[in-house]
Amino acid sequence: MTLALPRLTAAALCAAFALAPPLAAQETATPQTEAAPEGPVNSGAYLAARSAEAHGDFRTAAGWFDQSLQADPTNTALMDGSIFAHLNLGNLDTAAQLSAQLRDLDGKSDLADFALIAHDAQTENYEALIERLRAGDSVGPLVDQLTLAWAEVGAGRMSEALAHFDEMARNRGFEAYALYHKALALALAGDFEGAEHILSGKAAGPINLNRRGVIALVQILSQLERNDEALALLDKAFGNDPEPQAEALRARLRAGESIPFDTARSAREGIAEVFFTLATLLNGESDPALVLMNSRTALVLKPDHTEALLLTAATLEQLQQYDLAVEVYATLPADNPAYYSAELGRADALYAAGRKDAAVEVLQSLVRSHGNLIGVQAALADMLRREDRWQEALSAYDAALALAPQPAREHWLLFFSRGICAERLGRFDASDADFRRALELNPGQPQVLNYLGYSLVERGRDLDEALKMIEQAVAAQPDAGYIIDSLAWAYFQLGRYQDALAPMEKASLLEPVDPVVTDHLGDVYWMNGRQREAEFQWHRALSFGPEEKDAVRIRKKLDQGLEAVLAAEGTSKPPAVSSAENGN
């Protein structure tokens, strides 16, 4: 039997986690919304808090909720909102203090349960935590049962803890989670043989370990003086890529070092692993705010939990809280093997926040420290390309491809991207060569076929071959407006104006506000004798914000007509060719 660790079924997930956020997350999950709190509330502050929460801006929401509480300090609905905001900021002490006040007012709140359970773990008050869970405070069955077992570990009652894990493992859907956490508890207690027996699959069948589980098993094998097996596991899990964490572990294992077990160094860190487990389960399945609340809590309980940090920052990006994401990414120290991942994330968050020069600087610095990683070189190249810094991007792609002396299928995108840079610089021989190399690595790739075909069409070269490429791209992606535009434009350049009509109109429907497609539609109408419609489309193209050089050309067409513009450019329109003449 194989026990899958990364995901529960949707039904089991619902059963595992009963907690619901109070305001914004409810609005996204269900049309029901929280009623406005009663009492002398500062309504402006309350509405500002709710608006900020709805946009995932928990820092602002916390400020406004707290201001509202100054006007009505016993309002439990406001307390609930403030608890939620502070949990999502990682302010567990504040959330727990508010939760205790809410309880003193006889308020019932799932969020208060969450905060108080997590705070007991943070303060390592395990007896209180056990009492709380047995009294009915709950986050959900999965968290409750795992946390109760870990609390017994913290209280020094390992036998009771193992019995809880075993009982949980008999619940269908929870087996792998119970066994995984039992293995971590055994390793914490020094029973590495028992932990390895579980994680290797000998105890109850294979467990599909995630990345963190693989690292835990590597550490356990090393503690058992089985470094060769640990190395083989690393190779199987990570391949031969120079991934820094795997490389660092390989070096230590080859040197004969005994790698310490640090996945869970205490019961508190074991409970951190519980909240991280739940965060990964919810990721992609539930409101991002719930993911954030759990990953933040894991990070509070274990501040050096790298994966929780990365998930927290990535979730903040998903919530478009880019400044908060940048702050979280920046807390990972440079000597951490995952530092490069955090810096890649920080650069993306800076770019999304509009701080583009700072984003490029982060990647340039990362290239100096981690330039042996093809992903780092490619990230810098991609960002420079997005900024139209073609020559710099091309040089960065050169550096990335130099790290792949024997390119594989997955490297087609690097050749394609470098080809785009060369094409924009007017180096067409180089760009064509890169596009064709990309197609050798990934035959039939529609983006490459379309780009190369369109480039050839624009230059009036190898039009028959270009048309075949674009037709192949359309067959692969028949609803891609930009590819259908290329097909129509190829017909146009071949003088097949009637043939260009239908695909160009379809492209316009698929890309209704694209200035290039709309401009092309105007040209096609003009060549089919539909001048009024052509002028209408050119006016529309201008309204869609085309590049300035394109806008200038469109205005000339409106003033002078397409033929006059082509003549001024030294280009004559291709003679009209009927479908019959092309054998169609």
N, C-alpha and C positions, 0 to 999 in steps of 0.2 A: 504494500500500500504506500502511495506517495502522498505526503501531507504538504499542502501548499502553504507557505508562510506569507507571501506578500499580500494576498487579498482574501477577504471573505466574500461569500455570495451577497447579493444585495439584501436578501431577506435576513441573513445572519447579521449583516452590518446594522440593519435597523434594530435588531434585537440587542446588539452589542452596545449600542449607544443611544440612550433615550433622551439625552439632554438637547434642548432646543434653545437657540439664542433668542433674546427677548424682542428685538426690534427689527433691524434691517435684514438680518438673515431670514426672519420669518416672511418678510415682504417678498423676498426672492423665491422662497419655497412654497408659499401659500398666499392667497389673496387676503387672508385675515391679518389684521394689524393690531398692535397693542393700543389699548385705549389710553387717552391722555390721563395722566395722574390727577387725582383730586387734591384740592387744597390750594394754598396761596403760592402757586408755582410761578417762578419767573418764566413766563411763557416764551419770551424771546430766546432765552438761554436753552430752554427745553427743546424748542423747535430746531435751534442751531445744533444741539447735541444729536438729535435724531437725523438731521440732514448729514452731518459729518459721519455718523455711524453707517448710514445707508451707502456712503461712498467709501467705506473702509478706512476713514481717517480717524483712527481711534485716539490719537493724541489730542486732536481738537475736540472729539466727542467727550473724552474724559474731562477736559477743562470745562466744557459747558455743563455736563452733568453735575460736576462738583459745584459749579456756580449755582445751579438750580437747587442743589441740596442746601445751600446757605440760606435760601428763602424758606425751605421746607425740609429741615434735617431729619424728619421721621417718615418721609414719603418712601415707602418700600419699592414702588415702581421706579423711582429715580435711582434708588440704591442699586436695583437690579441692572439698570442701564450702565451705571458707573462701574459696577463689578465686571460686567462684560468688557467694557472698554479697557479697564486696567489689566484684566487677564490677557487681553490681546496685545498689550504693551509689555507684558512680562512683569508688571508691578504686582507680584503675588502678595506681598505684605499688605499693600493698600487694599487689594481685593478681599483679603482675609479679614482685615479690620472692619470693612464695610459689611461683610457677610456676618460677622459676629454681632454687629449692631442690628442688622436686619433680624437675626434670630432673637435678639433680646426684645424685639418688637413683635414677636410671634409671627414673623413673616416666613413664608415657605418659598424657597427658591432653589431650583436645580442648579443655578449658577453659584449660589452660596454653598451648596453641597460640594460642588467641584472645587471652589476656592479653598474651603476648609479642609477637605481631604488632601489637596495638594500642599497646603500650608503645614499640616501635620507631618507630611513626608519631608518638607523642607526643613522643619525644625527637629526632625528625627524623633518626634513624639509618638513612638510606635504603639504604645499601649492606648493612648487616646485615639489614634487612628483605627486600631482594631475595634475599640468600643464604638466609635462613630459608625463604622461600616456595619457592625452587627446591630446597631440601633436603627438602621434603615437609611442613613445618608448614602446617596448613590450617584454615581456618574453613569453607570450602565453595567450590565452583567460582566462583560469582558474586563473592563477596568477594575470593577469592584473585586472580582475573584482573584485576579492577578495581584492587585495591590494588597489584599488581605494576606495572601501567601508571602509576599515580600515583607509585609509588616511583621509577620511571625519570624521571618529571618532576622529582621532588625531587633526584635525582642529577644533573640537568642534561642528561639524554639524551632530548630531546623526540622525536627521530626514532624511537627504540626504543619510547617510550611510545605514540606514534601507531600504530606497527605492532602493538602489543599490543591497543590498542582496536579496530583494524581486524580483527585475527584473531578477537577475541571477537565482533565484530558478525556474523561468518559462522556463529556457533553459534545455531541456531534457539531462540528464546525469550529470548535475551540481546541481540538486536539493538538494541532501543530503549535499554537500559541502557548498552551500550557507546557508542552514538552520543551519548547525553546527556552522559556523563562525558567523552567526547572533546571535545564542544563546550565544556564547562567548562574543560578543559585548554587548548584553543585560546584561549579568552577570557583565561585567566590569562596566557598568553604574549603577549597583545596582538593576536592574529589574530581580531579581532572579525568580519571578513567571513566567515572560515571557520566560526566558531561560529554566526553567524546563518544561514549556508547550511544547516547541519544542523538547528537548532532550528525554522527556518521550514518545514522539510519539503522543501526543494529538493534536498537531497543524496540522500535515500533514501525519500522519502515522508513524509507527515505524522506527527508525533509528538504524541500526546495528552498535553500537558504538565500536570503538577499545578501547584498554586499556586506552589510554589517555582520550578519551571521557567519559569512565566510571568514572575515577577519577574526571573529571570536574563535572559530574552530582552528584557524592557523595558530593563534596564541595558545590554545589548549594543547594542540599537537606539539608545539615547541616546549611547553612545560613538561610534556611527557617524553622529552628528548627524542622526538620523531620529526626532526627538521626536514628530512628528505621528503616525508609525506606532506609536510606543510608546504614545501616548495612545489611539489606536484599539484597540490590543491590550488595554489596561487596561479600556476601556469594554466590550469584548466579554467579557472574563473576569470582571469584577466588577460589571457593570451600573452603575446610578446610585445604589446605596445609599452612604451616607456612611461607607464602611469606612475607618478611619483610615489604614492603610498605603497603600491605593490613593489616598486623598485627598492624602496627603503627597507621593506620587510625582507625582500630577497637577499639584499646585501647582508643584513644582520643574521639571517638564517644560514647563509653560506659561510659566514664567519664563525659559525658554531654557537652563536649567542642564544641564550634562553630568553625568548620574548615573554615579557610579563603579561599576565591577563589583566586587562584594564577596561574591558567592555562594561563591567559592573563591579566596581571596587567596594561597594557598600550597598546596603538595602535601599538607601536613598537613591543611589544611581540605578538600582534595579527598577525602582518605581519610575524613575526618569525614562527608562527603557519601555515601561508600560505606556506612558503617555506618548512616547515617540512611535510605538507600535500603532496606537490608535490614530495618530496623525497621518501615518502612511496609509492606513486603511481608508481614512476619510478623503485623502488626497485624490481629487478627480471624481469623487463620488458624492461629495457634500459641499455645502457652502464653504468657500475658502476661509471665512472667519473662524469656523470650527477647527479647520486644519491648523490655522495660526495659533489659536488658543492652546491647542495641545502641544504643538512644537515649541511654543514659547515656554510652556510649563516644563517640558522636558529639559529645555535649556537652563531654566532657573535651577532645577534640581541637579543638573550636571552641566556646569558652565563650559566645560571643554568637550561637549557632545557635538562633534563636527557636523554630523549629518543633520542633527536638529537645527543647528545654526544655518546650514545651507537651505534646508526646507523652509525655515522661517523667512529668510530673505527672499527666496523664490516666491513664496506665497504673498509676501508684501508687494512684490512686483506684479503678481497676478491681480492684486487689489489696486494696482496703480499708485501705490504709496512708495514712490521711487526714492524719496529722500530717506525714509525709514529703512528701506532695503539697503541703500548705500551704507547707512550707519551700521547695520548688522553685518554686512559683508566685511566692513573695515575692521571688525573686532577680531577676525581670525589672524593669529600671529604669522609672521612670514616664515617661521621655521616649521609650520604645520605642513605635512605633505599635501593637504588639500588646498593650500594657499592659492595655487593657480586657479582652481575652480571658483574660489571666492572672488578673485580679481576679475575673472571673466564675467561673473555675475555683476560685480560692481560696475564694470565698464558698461554693460548693457543697461543697468539701471540709470547710470549717469546719462547715457545717450537718450534713453526714454524720457528723462527729466529735462531734456533740452540742453544739457551741459556737454555738448559734443566734443569740444576741444579737450575738456578734462577726461572724457571717456577715451579719446585717442591716446592721451598721455599715459593713462593707466595701462593700456595695452602695449604701448611702446616700452614702458618700464618693465612690463611682464616679459616681453620678448628678450630684454637684456638678462633677465634672471632665469627664464624658462624657455629659451629659444630652441631647445632641443625637442620641444613638443609641437608636433605638426598642427594640433588644434589651436595652439596659442598663435602661431604664425598665421594660420588661416583666419582666426578671429580678427586680428589686426588688418589683414588684407580686406576682409569683408567690410569692415567699418570704413576703411579708407575708400573703398569702392562706392559705398553708400553716400559718401561725401563728394563723389566725383573727383577724387584725388587720384586720377588714373595712373600716373607714373609711379607714385608711391605704392599704390595698391599692387601694381604689376610686379614691382620689386619684392613686395611681401609675399605674393604668390610664388615667385621664383624661390624664395627662401623656404616656403612650405613644401614645394615639390622637390626641393633638394633633399628633404628628409624622407622622400619616398623614391629611392633610386630604381625600384622595381614596382611601378604603379599597379595597384589592384583596382578592381571594379569601383570600390568606394571613393577612389580618387578622381572619378570623372568630373565631379563638381569643381574641383580645383582647376582642372584644365579649362572647363567651360567658363569659369569666372575670370581666369587670366585672359582667355580669349576675348571676353567682353571688354576688358581694359585695353588690350591691344587694338581692338576694333575702334574703340572710342578715340584712340590716339592716331588712328589712320594707318596702322601697321597691319594691313589686311592679310598679307602672306602669313604673318605670325598668328593672327587671329584665326584664319581658316585652318591652319595646322593644328591649333589647340582644339578647335571645335571638332575636327575630324578625329583627333586623338581621344576626345571625350566619347565620341560615338564608337570608337574601337573598344573602349572599356565598358560602355553601356549601350549596346546597339539598340537603335529604335527609340532612344530617349527623346520625348516630344519637345521639351524645351530647347534642346540643342538643335534638333532638326529645324524647328521653327526659326530660331535665331540665325543659324547659318543660312537657311533658305532665304529669309527676309533680307539678310545682309547682301547676299548675292543679287537678289532682286533690286535692291536699292542701287547697287553698283552696275546693274545691267549686265551681269556676268552669269554665264552658265544657267540661263533662265529655265531651260527644260529640266536640268537636274534640280534647280532650286524649287521648281513647282512640285516635282515628285517628293522632295523632302517635306515640303509644307503639307502636301496631301497626306503623307504618312503621319505627320504630326496631328492633323485634323482627325484622322481615323483613330488615333490613340486617345485624343481628348476632344470629342466632337462638340462639347459645350464650352470650350475655352474661347472667349470672345477675341482675345488678342491673337490667337492662332488663326482663327477664321478670318480676321482682318488681314493677316499675312497672305492667306490663300486668295482673297479678293484682290489684294494689291499685286500679287503675282500675275493674276489674270489681267489686271489693268496695265501692267508694264509690258505684257505680251500683246496688248491691243485687243484683248478679248473683253470689251467693255460690257457687253450684255451678260456674259458669264460672270462678271464681277458683281453684278447687281444683287443677286440673291444672297450670296455669302456676306457681302458688305452690309446689307440691311440686317441680316441676322447678327453680325458682329456688333452693330450699333444697338440692337436690342439687348445683347448680353453685356455690353459695356456702354451704358446709356449716357454717361457723363465723361467719357474719355475724350480729350481734345484731339488726339491723333486719329482715333477711329472716326470721330465725327467729321474731321477735316477730310479724311479719305472718302467718306461717304459723299461729301460735297463734290469732290473731284469725279467720282464715278457718275453721279447724277449729271454733272456738266457734260461729260463725254457721251452720255446717252441722250443729250439734247434736252435735259430737264433743268434749264438754267435757274428758274425761280427756286426750285427745291434745293439746288446747289447753293445758292446764295443764303438761303435760310439755314442750311447746315453749317456753312462757314461762320455765320453770325453766332450760332449755337456753340461752335468750337471755341470762338473767342471768349464766350461767357464762362467756359470751363477752365480758364487759367492756363493756356498753353505756354511753353517756353517762349521767351521774347522773340527769338529768331523765327519761330513758327508763327507767332502772332503777326509779325511784320509781313511775312509772306502771305498770310491769309488776307490781310487788309489789301495787299496789292491785287490779289485775285478778285476781291470785291470791287475794287476800283477799275481794274483793267480787263478782267476775264482770265481764265486759266491759260489760254493759248498765248496771250501776251506775256504772262509771267514766265512760261516755259521758254518762249523765244528770247526774253531778256537774259535768261539763265543759260542760253546756248543749247537748250534742249528742245527737241521737237517731239510732239506727241506721237506715240507709235501708231501706225496705220491700223484702222479698225479691222479686226479679224473675226469672222463669224465662227460659231461652234462647229458648223459643217466643215469649214476649212481645216479645223483641227481634228477632224475625224470623230467628233462628238455628236 
